[in-house]
Amino acid sequence: MENQTIIDSEKSPNIWKVYVSWAIRVLIAALFLVSAFAKIYPDPSMLFSISKFEFTQLYPMGFGREFSAFLSRFLIGIEFALGFLILLPFNLKKVVIPSTILMLGFFCVHLTIEILTGGNKGNCGCFGSLLPMTPLQALIKNLLSIGLLVLLYLKFNNQLKSKNSIAAIGSLSLACIATLFLMIPMKFQSESKKNVLVIEGPKNEVQINNDTIVNEKNQTQVTVKDTSKTKKIENLGPKKKKSGFAKIFPKIDEGKKVLCFFAPTCDHCMATAKELTELKRSNPNFPDIQMIFMDEGPEEIPAFLKFAGAEYPYYVMDIIEFWQTIGNGRETPGVVYLWNGNVQKFYSGIDKDKFNKEEFKKIVQ
């Protein structure tokens, strides 16, 4: 009986180490699998999410458009593979754990450079739009993950029962990578045509009784034309400036305009477009609406506009150019309220800066 007690006490530390080692492996696996899934969320068949990863993580490194598209699918496939392999008994100590640390280290270096050069701004894209993280948060997450893997390698070495099977590792990795390329085929700008449709809308006019009005806030004098019993205001608002969008929509810097940044397959974008249509129908003086679509699923634009309930001038923009234009840290749907080329309001994404129909109605009025 006494000998049995001694044996049990000797086994208990080993059992504890087994539990801890498995807890670390499950946690790391979950981080990699969620991270990989988030980069293709919500619809793997579309380019919307993966293009954001390319723009925020790969394109700033100097990779070209085509190579970024290839590398994004390759890296996400590797993330899926490592997430599965950390749970399997194939070459854990020699291949899987060192490879996982190496990949995390690569992104740590990139995030550190990003923080030092651009600051801790916006969503780094590590977890896509599923779990937004700043570059600093992502760096801390990666460093903690590396610490856990080093601890697993050094302190729980005996609990890592490993089989020597490079073939199994290679087969699983290739399967994950190939699946990504099949699910999300690479698509380049030349495969689709950009469309510009310009529609002239009625000028917004307001009746007044005075001959001259000065906008005190912006110190802009306005001209008033007398037409019998009524007079009309023209060019009321801040001094005209170039918004940078006149090359797409020639008259966008004249008066009040609404410029939207949408992805054709984005449900939130479709809902926002429908709300804008409702506002325009309820207010005859509502600003003209123009749209810039990301070049992902452009064939869906007619269905998008049908859901929105109206036809609008639109322009299809290359994915990388789209993210550059909307600005780093901003998401879709994007709604910009311009007055004489001046940005009055910029709604972005689906969180704190998301489009607010009632608020925007008051702002425009």
C-alpha positions as CSV (number, residue, x, y, z in Angstrom):
1,M,0.0,0.0,0.0
2,E,2.8,2.3,0.9
3,N,4.6,1.5,-2.4
4,Q,1.5,2.3,-4.4
5,T,1.2,5.7,-2.7
6,I,4.8,6.5,-3.7
7,I,4.2,5.5,-7.3
8,D,1.1,7.7,-7.5
9,S,2.9,10.7,-6.1
10,E,5.7,10.2,-8.7
11,K,3.1,10.0,-11.5
12,S,1.1,13.1,-10.5
13,P,3.6,15.7,-11.5
14,N,3.8,14.1,-15.0
15,I,0.0,14.1,-15.3
16,W,0.0,17.8,-14.4
17,K,2.6,18.5,-17.0
18,V,0.6,16.6,-19.6
19,Y,-2.5,18.7,-18.8
20,V,-0.5,22.0,-19.0
21,S,1.2,21.0,-22.2
22,W,-2.1,20.2,-23.9
23,A,-3.7,23.4,-22.6
24,I,-0.9,25.4,-24.3
25,R,-1.2,23.4,-27.5
26,V,-5.0,23.9,-27.7
27,L,-4.7,27.6,-27.0
28,I,-2.0,28.1,-29.7
29,A,-4.0,26.0,-32.1
30,A,-7.1,28.1,-31.4
31,L,-5.2,31.4,-32.0
32,F,-3.9,30.2,-35.4
33,L,-7.2,28.7,-36.6
34,V,-9.3,31.7,-35.5
35,S,-6.7,34.1,-37.1
36,A,-6.7,32.2,-40.4
37,F,-10.5,32.0,-40.4
38,A,-10.9,35.7,-39.6
39,K,-8.9,36.7,-42.6
40,I,-11.4,35.1,-44.9
41,Y,-14.5,36.0,-42.8
42,P,-17.4,36.3,-43.6
43,D,-17.4,34.8,-47.1
44,P,-14.3,33.0,-48.3
45,S,-15.5,33.0,-51.9
46,M,-15.2,36.8,-52.1
47,L,-12.1,39.0,-52.0
48,F,-13.4,41.5,-49.4
49,S,-11.7,40.2,-46.2
50,I,-8.5,38.8,-47.7
51,S,-7.9,42.0,-49.6
52,K,-7.9,43.9,-46.3
53,F,-5.2,41.6,-45.0
54,E,-3.1,42.1,-48.1
55,F,-3.5,45.9,-47.9
56,T,-2.7,46.2,-44.1
57,Q,-0.1,43.5,-43.7
58,L,1.6,42.7,-47.0
59,Y,1.3,45.6,-49.4
60,P,3.1,48.0,-47.0
61,M,6.1,45.7,-47.0
62,G,6.7,46.5,-50.7
63,F,5.1,43.4,-52.2
64,G,3.4,44.0,-55.6
65,R,-0.3,43.4,-56.1
66,E,0.0,40.0,-57.7
67,F,2.6,38.7,-55.2
68,S,0.6,40.0,-52.2
69,A,-2.4,38.1,-53.5
70,F,-0.3,34.9,-53.8
71,L,1.4,35.4,-50.4
72,S,-1.9,36.1,-48.5
73,R,-3.3,32.7,-49.6
74,F,-0.1,30.9,-48.9
75,L,0.3,32.4,-45.4
76,I,-3.4,31.8,-44.4
77,G,-3.0,28.2,-45.6
78,I,0.1,27.8,-43.4
79,E,-1.8,29.3,-40.5
80,F,-4.5,26.7,-40.9
81,A,-1.9,24.0,-41.2
82,L,0.1,25.0,-38.1
83,G,-3.2,25.3,-36.1
84,F,-3.9,21.6,-37.0
85,L,-0.3,20.4,-36.7
86,I,0.2,21.7,-33.2
87,L,-2.5,19.3,-32.1
88,L,-1.0,16.3,-34.0
89,P,2.1,14.2,-33.0
90,F,4.2,14.8,-36.1
91,N,7.7,16.3,-35.6
92,L,6.5,18.7,-32.9
93,K,9.9,19.5,-31.4
94,K,11.9,19.5,-34.6
95,V,9.6,21.2,-37.1
96,V,6.1,22.3,-35.9
97,I,7.0,24.4,-32.8
98,P,10.1,26.0,-34.4
99,S,8.1,26.9,-37.5
100,T,5.3,28.3,-35.4
101,I,7.7,30.5,-33.5
102,L,9.4,31.6,-36.7
103,M,6.1,32.7,-38.3
104,L,5.1,34.6,-35.1
105,G,8.5,36.2,-35.0
106,F,8.1,37.4,-38.6
107,F,4.9,39.2,-37.8
108,C,6.4,40.6,-34.6
109,V,9.1,42.3,-36.6
110,H,6.5,43.6,-39.1
111,L,4.2,44.9,-36.3
112,T,7.1,46.6,-34.5
113,I,8.1,48.4,-37.7
114,E,4.5,49.4,-38.3
115,I,4.2,50.8,-34.7
116,L,7.5,52.7,-35.0
117,T,6.8,54.2,-38.4
118,G,3.0,54.7,-38.5
119,G,1.9,54.5,-34.9
120,N,-0.6,52.3,-33.1
121,K,-3.5,53.1,-35.4
122,G,-6.4,51.2,-36.8
123,N,-7.0,47.5,-37.2
124,C,-3.8,45.5,-38.0
125,G,-5.8,42.8,-39.8
126,C,-4.4,39.9,-37.7
127,F,-7.9,38.7,-36.9
128,G,-9.6,40.5,-39.9
129,S,-12.8,42.3,-39.2
130,L,-13.9,39.5,-36.8
131,L,-11.8,40.7,-33.9
132,P,-10.2,44.1,-34.6
133,M,-6.8,44.6,-32.9
134,T,-4.4,47.5,-32.9
135,P,-0.8,46.7,-34.0
136,L,0.3,47.0,-30.3
137,Q,-2.3,44.5,-29.2
138,A,-1.4,42.1,-31.9
139,L,2.3,42.4,-31.0
140,I,1.6,41.6,-27.4
141,K,-0.5,38.6,-28.4
142,N,2.3,37.3,-30.7
143,L,5.0,37.8,-28.0
144,L,2.9,35.9,-25.4
145,S,2.3,33.1,-27.9
146,I,6.0,32.8,-28.5
147,G,6.6,32.7,-24.8
148,L,4.1,29.9,-24.4
149,L,5.7,27.9,-27.2
150,V,9.2,28.4,-25.8
151,L,7.9,27.2,-22.4
152,L,6.2,24.2,-24.1
153,Y,9.5,23.3,-25.8
154,L,11.8,23.7,-22.8
155,K,9.8,22.7,-19.8
156,F,7.3,20.1,-21.2
157,N,9.7,18.4,-23.6
158,N,9.0,14.9,-22.3
159,Q,5.3,15.3,-22.7
160,L,5.6,16.1,-26.5
161,K,5.2,12.6,-27.9
162,S,6.3,13.0,-31.4
163,K,6.3,10.8,-34.6
164,N,8.8,11.4,-37.4
165,S,6.6,12.0,-40.4
166,I,7.6,14.8,-42.7
167,A,5.3,13.4,-45.3
168,A,2.3,14.0,-43.0
169,I,3.3,17.6,-42.3
170,G,3.9,18.3,-46.0
171,S,0.6,16.7,-47.1
172,L,-1.5,18.6,-44.6
173,S,0.3,21.9,-45.4
174,L,-0.2,21.5,-49.1
175,A,-3.8,20.5,-48.6
176,C,-4.5,23.7,-46.6
177,I,-2.7,25.9,-49.0
178,A,-4.4,24.3,-52.1
179,T,-7.8,24.7,-50.4
180,L,-7.2,28.4,-50.0
181,F,-6.3,28.9,-53.6
182,L,-9.3,26.9,-54.7
183,M,-11.8,28.7,-52.4
184,I,-10.4,32.2,-53.2
185,P,-9.0,32.2,-56.8
186,M,-6.5,34.9,-57.5
187,K,-8.1,37.7,-59.5
188,F,-6.3,40.7,-61.1
189,Q,-7.5,44.1,-62.2
190,S,-7.3,43.2,-65.9
191,E,-10.1,40.6,-65.5
192,S,-12.8,43.2,-64.9
193,K,-13.7,46.5,-66.5
194,K,-14.0,49.7,-64.5
195,N,-17.4,51.4,-65.0
196,V,-18.1,55.1,-64.7
197,L,-21.7,56.2,-64.9
198,V,-22.4,59.9,-64.5
199,I,-25.9,61.1,-63.7
200,E,-26.8,64.7,-63.3
201,G,-29.1,65.5,-60.5
202,P,-31.2,68.7,-59.8
203,K,-29.4,71.6,-58.1
204,N,-30.3,72.2,-54.4
205,E,-31.9,75.6,-53.9
206,V,-33.4,77.3,-50.9
207,Q,-35.8,80.3,-51.0
208,I,-34.9,83.4,-48.9
209,N,-36.1,87.0,-48.5
210,N,-32.7,88.8,-48.2
211,D,-30.3,89.9,-51.0
212,T,-27.1,88.7,-49.4
213,I,-26.3,86.1,-46.8
214,V,-22.9,85.4,-45.1
215,N,-22.1,82.0,-43.7
216,E,-20.4,83.2,-40.5
217,K,-19.0,79.9,-39.5
218,N,-17.0,79.5,-42.7
219,Q,-16.8,83.2,-43.6
220,T,-18.2,82.5,-47.1
221,Q,-20.3,85.1,-48.8
222,V,-23.0,83.7,-51.1
223,T,-24.6,85.2,-54.2
224,V,-28.4,85.6,-54.4
225,K,-30.4,85.8,-57.6
226,D,-33.7,87.6,-57.6
227,T,-36.4,85.7,-59.5
228,S,-39.6,87.7,-59.1
229,K,-41.1,86.9,-55.7
230,T,-38.4,84.4,-54.6
231,K,-34.7,84.5,-54.3
232,K,-32.3,81.5,-54.5
233,I,-29.1,80.7,-52.7
234,E,-26.2,79.2,-54.8
235,N,-22.9,77.8,-53.5
236,L,-23.8,78.2,-49.8
237,G,-21.1,76.5,-47.7
238,P,-17.3,76.5,-47.0
239,K,-14.8,77.7,-49.6
240,K,-14.4,75.3,-52.4
241,K,-11.5,72.9,-52.3
242,K,-10.3,69.8,-54.2
243,S,-11.5,66.6,-52.6
244,G,-9.4,64.5,-55.0
245,F,-12.4,62.7,-56.5
246,A,-13.1,65.0,-59.4
247,K,-11.2,62.7,-61.8
248,I,-13.9,60.1,-61.1
249,F,-16.9,62.3,-60.6
250,P,-16.3,65.7,-62.3
251,K,-18.8,67.7,-60.3
252,I,-18.3,66.1,-56.9
253,D,-16.7,69.3,-55.5
254,E,-19.7,71.5,-56.4
255,G,-22.2,71.9,-53.5
256,K,-23.3,69.0,-51.3
257,K,-22.5,65.4,-52.3
258,V,-22.5,62.0,-50.7
259,L,-19.7,59.7,-51.6
260,C,-19.9,56.0,-50.6
261,F,-17.3,53.3,-50.4
262,F,-18.9,49.9,-50.8
263,A,-18.1,46.3,-51.5
264,P,-20.7,44.7,-53.8
265,T,-21.2,41.6,-51.6
266,C,-21.1,43.4,-48.2
267,D,-24.5,43.1,-46.4
268,H,-23.8,46.1,-44.3
269,C,-23.0,48.1,-47.4
270,M,-26.3,47.1,-49.0
271,A,-28.2,48.1,-45.9
272,T,-26.5,51.5,-45.8
273,A,-27.2,52.1,-49.4
274,K,-30.9,51.3,-48.8
275,E,-31.0,53.7,-45.9
276,L,-29.5,56.5,-48.1
277,T,-32.1,55.8,-50.7
278,E,-34.8,56.2,-48.1
279,L,-33.3,59.5,-47.0
280,K,-33.1,60.8,-50.6
281,R,-36.7,59.9,-51.3
282,S,-37.9,61.7,-48.2
283,N,-35.9,64.9,-48.8
284,P,-36.0,66.4,-52.4
285,N,-33.0,68.6,-51.4
286,F,-30.9,65.6,-50.3
287,P,-27.3,65.7,-51.8
288,D,-26.5,63.6,-54.9
289,I,-25.2,60.1,-54.1
290,Q,-22.2,58.6,-55.8
291,M,-20.5,55.3,-55.1
292,I,-17.1,53.7,-55.4
293,F,-17.2,49.9,-55.4
294,M,-14.3,47.6,-54.5
295,D,-13.4,45.4,-57.4
296,E,-14.6,42.1,-55.8
297,G,-17.7,40.5,-57.3
298,P,-18.5,43.5,-59.6
299,E,-21.1,41.4,-61.4
300,E,-23.1,41.8,-58.2
301,I,-23.4,45.6,-58.5
302,P,-26.8,45.4,-60.4
303,A,-28.3,43.3,-57.6
304,F,-26.7,45.7,-55.1
305,L,-28.4,48.7,-56.7
306,K,-31.7,46.9,-57.0
307,F,-31.6,46.1,-53.3
308,A,-30.7,49.8,-52.6
309,G,-33.8,50.8,-54.5
310,A,-32.2,53.3,-57.0
311,E,-29.6,53.7,-59.6
312,Y,-26.5,55.8,-58.7
313,P,-23.4,56.9,-60.4
314,Y,-20.7,54.4,-59.5
315,Y,-17.0,53.6,-60.2
316,V,-15.3,50.2,-59.8
317,M,-11.9,50.5,-58.2
318,D,-9.0,48.1,-57.9
319,I,-8.9,46.5,-54.4
320,I,-5.6,47.9,-53.2
321,E,-6.4,51.3,-54.7
322,F,-9.8,51.2,-52.9
323,W,-8.3,50.6,-49.5
324,Q,-5.7,53.3,-50.1
325,T,-8.4,55.7,-51.1
326,I,-10.7,55.1,-48.2
327,G,-7.8,55.4,-45.9
328,N,-5.9,53.2,-43.5
329,G,-7.9,52.3,-40.4
330,R,-11.2,52.8,-42.2
331,E,-13.6,50.0,-43.1
332,T,-16.7,49.5,-45.3
333,P,-19.3,50.7,-45.5
334,G,-17.8,54.2,-45.9
335,V,-20.1,57.2,-46.3
336,V,-18.5,60.7,-46.8
337,Y,-20.5,63.9,-46.7
338,L,-18.8,66.5,-48.9
339,W,-19.7,70.2,-49.2
340,N,-17.8,72.1,-51.9
341,G,-15.1,69.4,-51.7
342,N,-14.8,69.7,-47.9
343,V,-15.3,66.6,-45.8
344,Q,-18.1,67.3,-43.3
345,K,-18.7,63.8,-42.0
346,F,-17.0,60.4,-42.6
347,Y,-18.8,57.3,-41.5
348,S,-16.8,54.1,-41.5
349,G,-17.3,50.4,-40.7
350,I,-19.9,48.7,-38.5
351,D,-18.7,49.8,-35.0
352,K,-18.5,53.2,-33.3
353,D,-18.1,55.2,-36.5
354,K,-20.8,53.3,-38.5
355,F,-23.4,55.1,-40.5
356,N,-26.2,56.6,-38.5
357,K,-29.3,57.3,-40.6
358,E,-31.1,59.7,-38.1
359,E,-27.9,61.6,-37.3
360,F,-27.0,62.0,-40.9
361,K,-30.5,63.2,-41.7
362,K,-30.1,66.1,-39.1
363,I,-26.6,66.9,-40.4
364,V,-27.7,67.2,-44.0
365,Q,-30.8,69.3,-43.0
